[in-house]
Amino acid sequence: MAVSLNSYIFGIFTVGVKDISFVAMSSETPNPQFNIVDLSRHGDVESCIGPFKSLRLRSLQLNPESFTSTYEEEAQFTVDVWEGRLKNPLASQIVAIPADASAQPDWVGMIVLLGPVANELETRTPPRKSITSESLDEQDTVDCDGVARYNINALFTMPSVRRLGLGETLVRSAINLAKDKEGKRRAGAVRVGIMADSRNLPAKCLYEKCGFVVIGESDISHFGTRGSIPDQPANQRCRTGLMMEQYILLP
């Protein structure tokens, strides 16, 4: 059954992977081959660290050009850093798990929704510090026009599952999660930002398909790491990226 574009729900079924059970997300663009899971809704963070770390490090190995961090940096992270990443309430880690987990138990895709971000840290300015829930309040994260701001980053899918629509499913799931969060607050609209490498035409086309428009250019190192790892600075490699945004009025 189709879900309204203006609604967002969590499935009531569970997904078991290596003795871990999750509540799967559902949206208006379901992909029957995968279950999309918001790890922030999973209470047993410790059980998620291993597979989450494995997927993240694999993404940095396979597509280093897509990230501002590096495999060498993150391979040195302690368990506490990985746990902090999963527990950060302002960085929702969303992963894709094959529907047939018995045949393919490994996680195969991920994306991160950062926010709501403070107005002073919007996508057009470099980050001054990492975001934590203690550093923000509701007034900080909704501007004078009633618009809440979010950023999406770290989109990755394993090569074995590409060209199956998983990237689009992950992006739309992150957008819908932002809408769901702000539907419970006083924001009248959501502005979601994402950065595309200017050389990566397929990524730009995917984001445009999901409703994003180009609003300018920026150094990629100035975008995307806010809130994902508390007190972890971004790698300062300079690459030009396309800043893209989507403005969504809430009902």
N, C-alpha and C positions, 0 to 999 in steps of 0.2 A: 504494500500500500504506500502510495506517495505521501511524503511529508511536506507540509506547506513551506514555502520559501521563507516565511516569517517565523518559523518555529524551529526549535532545536530540542531534541530529546536524547536521553540515554536509553539504550536497549535494556530490557529487563532480563536478558539471557547472560550467561557467563561463558567465558572462554578459558579452557584449561590448557596451560602450556608448561610442561616440565613441573607439574604439581603446583602451578600458580594459577589461581582463578581470577579473572578480570571481569569487570562490567564493560561491555562493548558500547561504543557510541553508534548512533544511527543518525542519518541526515537525509536531505532531499536527493542526494546523489549516492545511493548505496552501491558498493562494489561487492558482489557476492563472493569474490575470491579471497577477500580479506576482511578481517575485523579490525576496526580502528579503536584504539584504547587511549583514554586520557589517564596517564599514570598518576596524576594528582588526585584521582578518585580511588586509588588503590591504597589501602591502609598499610600493607606490608611492604614498605619501601625497601627493606633489606633484601627481600627476595628478587627485586627488580634490578638491583645494581649490576649483577653479572651480565645478564643479557642486554641491558641498556648500554653498559660500558662497551661490550663487544660490538654492538651495532654502531655506536658513535665512532669508535676507533677505526672500524672498517670503512666508514664513510670518509674519514680523513685520509686513509690509505688509498682508496679507490678514486676519490675526486678531490684532491687537495686544492685544486684551483677554485673550488666552490666555497671555501671557508676562509675566515680570517685567522683561525687558529691552525695548529699543525698537529700531526700525529705525534711527533717527537715531544711536543709540549704536554699533550693530554695523556700520553702513555705514562707520564710521571705522576699523574694525579693520585692522591691517596684515596682510600675508601671514603674518608670524610668529605672530600671534595665532590665525589660522585653522589654521595648521599645528600649533600647540600643542594646540588643541582636538582635532584628529584623532589626535595622538600620545599624548594622556593615557591611560595604561592603566587608569585608574579611571573613565573616562567613555566607554563604548562607544557610538559613533554608529552607529545602525542605520537604513538607508535602504531605500526601496521603489523598484524600477526596473520599468517595464512589461515584461512577458514578451516582447512584440513591440517591442523597442527600436528596430527600424528604422522603425516607424511612429510611435513616440512615444519619442524619445531622452531627454527630460528626466526627472529624478528627480521622483517624485510624492508621497513621504511620508517621514516620519522620526520617530524616537523616540530618547531617550537613556537608557541604563542607567548609573546612578552607583553605584560601589561595588566591593568592599565598603567601607562607610563605618565610621569609628571609632565606638565606643559613645558617646563624648562628643558626637558630631555627629549623633545619631539624629534622626529626623524631628520630634520634639517640641521641639527646642531650636533657637534661631537659630544659624547658622553663625558660627564664630569666624575661620576662614580657609579658603582653598581646599584641596582634597585633592590631594596628589601621591603617587606611589608611594613616594617617599623618606620621606614623613611617617608612614607606617603600616607595621606589621608584622602577622604573622598573629594574634598575641595581641590586638592592638588591635581587630581586626575580627571576632572571634568572642567572644560574651559568655560568662559563666560557665555558661550552660545549653547552650552549643554552638550558638547561633543567630547566623548571619551576616546583616547588614543591607544592603539595597540600596534605592535610590530610583529611580523612573522619572519622567522629565519630558520636556517639549518635544515631545509628541505633535502631529503635524500631517499632514494630507493635503490635497492640492490639491483645489479645488472640483470639478474635472472627474472625479475618481475617488471622490467620496464616495458613501455608500450602496451600496458594493460589498464591504463587509466588510474593507476594508484597515485601518481603525483597530484592529479586534479582532485581526487578524493581527499587526500591529506590537506591540501590547501583549503578546500571548501569546509572541511571539518574544523580547521583552525578559525576560519572566518565565523562559522556558526557558533563556536565556543565563545568568541568575543561578544557576539550578539546575545548569547544566553546569559553571560555574566552581567552585561549592562542592562538586560531586561529586568534584572532584580535590583537595579539601582535607579538613580534619578536622571541618568543621561538620556537625552532625546535622540542622539545619533552616535554612531561609532565611525571613527576614521582609522582604517587599518593600513599600515605601511609595509612595504616589502622592497627588497633591493635585488636587482638582477644585474649580473655582470654584463657590461655593454657588449661583450663578445659572444654571449650565450643567447643566441636568437631563439632556440627552442624554449628556454625558460621564460623569456619575455613573452612569447606567444602563449604559453600556458597561463601566465599571470593575467594577460589580457583576456583570455577565454574565461577566467574566473572573475572578471569584472574590474581589474586594476587598470589604471591609466598612468602614463609617464608624466611626472611633474617636474623633473629636473635631473641633474647629475651630481654625484658626490663621491668622495673617497670611500670605498667599501669598508675600510677599517673604522669609519665613524658610525657604522650602522650594525645593529644586530646582536652584539654581545651583551647589551645592557640586561642585567638581571639574570642571565643564564648561569653565570658562575660568580657568586659574591666575591668581590675584591680581586677578581682575576682580570688583569688588563688585556686588551685586545692586541693581537699581533699588528705591528705597524706597517706591514707591507702596503704600498700604495697601489691601488687599482681603481679605475674609474667604474662606477656602477650607476645604473639607472634607478632613480628613486621613483617608486610607483605607489599609488594610493587608491583606496576604495572608500567612498563615503556612503554610509548606510543609515537611512532614517529608521528609527525603531518605532514599532506600533505603540 
